[in-house]
Each structure stands twice: as structure tokens, then as C-alpha cells.
Amino acid sequence: MRHDLGAVLAWVAEGEEVTVLKRLKPVARLCPLRPAAPPADFKMPDFAARANAIFWDRIIPNAVLEERENSRW
């Protein structure tokens, strides 16, 4: 691992589990990450409500809305 960490990480990325030894004794285990599933009760935050709470419908959000309405895509 000391001489070719890139190759070891490639093995782990392919799904292999690697045990790191120090003087023939295991000291660590490298394994691929499992994809984290969002919690069942996860709900996206209401960004519009948050922006209204912060800006109170000031000039900046209105300018962005006007720019979007007036521009041609």
C-alpha cells in the first residue's frame, strides 16, 4: 500500500475489501462505501419559505423574478 495506494484504492472501488497489515498484524480494513439511503421520513426543505423569511420579499428576489420573466431562453 505504501508504494501503490492508487491500485489499492482501485481494488476497493471495484468492491474488494482490503486488510492493512503492520508487521503481519491487521491494523485496518478498507471497504467500499455503501450508498446511503435517505431516511423514510426525509422531506426536502421549503426553500421559498426560507427565502421569504430571510428577505421578506425585498428587491433582490423580485429582481431575479423580473430577470427570468424578461429574458429569452
C-alpha positions as CSV (number, residue, x, y, z in Angstrom):
1,M,0.0,0.0,0.0
2,R,2.9,2.3,0.7
3,H,4.1,2.1,-2.9
4,D,0.9,1.9,-4.9
5,L,-2.0,3.4,-3.0
6,G,-3.8,4.2,-6.2
7,A,-4.0,0.5,-7.1
8,V,-5.3,-0.4,-3.7
9,L,-8.0,2.3,-3.8
10,A,-9.0,1.0,-7.3
11,W,-9.5,-2.5,-5.8
12,V,-11.7,-1.0,-3.1
13,A,-13.6,1.0,-5.7
14,E,-14.3,-2.3,-7.5
15,G,-15.8,-3.8,-4.4
16,E,-12.9,-5.6,-2.9
17,E,-12.2,-5.4,0.9
18,V,-8.5,-4.8,1.8
19,T,-7.0,-5.6,5.2
20,V,-4.0,-3.4,6.1
21,L,-1.2,-5.2,8.0
22,K,1.6,-3.8,10.1
23,R,4.3,-6.3,10.8
24,L,1.9,-9.1,9.8
25,K,-0.8,-7.9,12.2
26,P,-4.1,-6.4,10.9
27,V,-4.5,-2.8,11.8
28,A,-7.2,-1.5,9.4
29,R,-9.8,-2.6,6.9
30,L,-10.6,-0.7,3.8
31,C,-14.0,-1.5,2.3
32,P,-16.2,0.3,-0.3
33,L,-18.8,2.7,0.9
34,R,-22.4,1.6,0.7
35,P,-24.8,4.1,-0.8
36,A,-26.6,5.9,2.0
37,A,-30.4,5.7,1.6
38,P,-32.3,8.8,2.8
39,P,-34.5,8.3,5.8
40,A,-38.0,7.2,5.1
41,D,-39.4,10.4,6.6
42,F,-37.0,12.7,4.7
43,K,-38.6,15.8,3.2
44,M,-37.0,18.4,1.1
45,P,-36.8,21.8,2.9
46,D,-39.1,24.6,1.6
47,F,-36.5,26.9,0.1
48,A,-39.1,29.5,-1.0
49,A,-40.4,29.8,2.5
50,R,-36.9,30.2,3.9
51,A,-36.1,32.9,1.3
52,N,-39.2,34.8,2.2
53,A,-38.3,34.5,5.9
54,I,-34.9,35.9,5.3
55,F,-35.5,38.6,2.6
56,W,-39.2,39.5,3.3
57,D,-39.9,39.8,-0.4
58,R,-37.2,42.5,-0.9
59,I,-35.7,43.9,-4.1
60,I,-33.2,41.0,-4.7
61,P,-35.8,38.2,-5.1
62,N,-38.0,40.5,-7.2
63,A,-35.1,41.4,-9.4
64,V,-34.4,37.8,-10.1
65,L,-38.0,37.1,-10.9
66,E,-38.2,40.1,-13.3
67,E,-35.0,39.0,-15.0
68,R,-36.3,35.5,-15.5
69,E,-39.6,36.8,-16.9
70,N,-37.9,39.3,-19.3
71,S,-35.1,37.1,-20.6
72,R,-35.5,34.9,-23.6
73,W,-34.1,31.4,-23.4
